[in-house]
Amino acid sequence: MLKRKKALPVLIWLTAVFSFASVAYALPAYVPDRGNYGIRKIWAYSDFIWNEPGFTAWYPEAYEHEFRVGDEGFAQYDGYWGSNLPQAYLDLEDNQGQGWDEFVVGSDDAESIQVNTTYWIYIDLRDQDPSVTSAPFILEAERCRDWPGTEYNEPLEYYTIVSSDAPDEGIWGGGLSSSFKQNSQLQGSQKNNSQAPKTTTVFFKRPFTISETEQFVLKH
């Protein structure tokens, strides 16, 4: 399901870190407390956890986990995505001539997000311009108002979790002990054969033949 955000000016929050004795700064409640991320020309992924409830039941809320890449030539959407977020949806701003791309997976039922539960997103990409070997990007958490019965969510708050240059992989808040990229069937990790891989859901735009399915598995 594709879902669009209402058009608003793009806001990028740059976070400066200061050290003061006996002073601690907490992330906004809607931002996952810790997680892993990775983005390359062929995929973007992240897995993450909330330690405490981040959303209310006062009105319908949505959450979006967004990779915003600062060069349209770096990569483009390749037709596959997956997530275990409640009522997950895909939101793309890809090749729109605006100078950047947005690869986003959101939850249309943010109130159902559980604490101490590992959530993940995965978006399959492909190389768009081989001459573009790197691009600035941000990983952003976004809280939205969900308007039931419409195709739009209204952005309310933004928070930049990571600001770096792709390709890149990393963690925030201490990371997770086992990342989606390392353990999912999609990535086919064999680092620990004693642990069964996590089950993942992948959405396809059209039915795949056996040959195409085999090629997809080999590619990932």
Helices and strands as residue ranges (DSSP letters): E 4-5, E 34-39, E 43-49, E 61-69, E 75-83, E 88-93, E 101-107, G 110-112, E 119-127, E 135-146, E 152-166, E 168-172, H 180-183, H 210-219
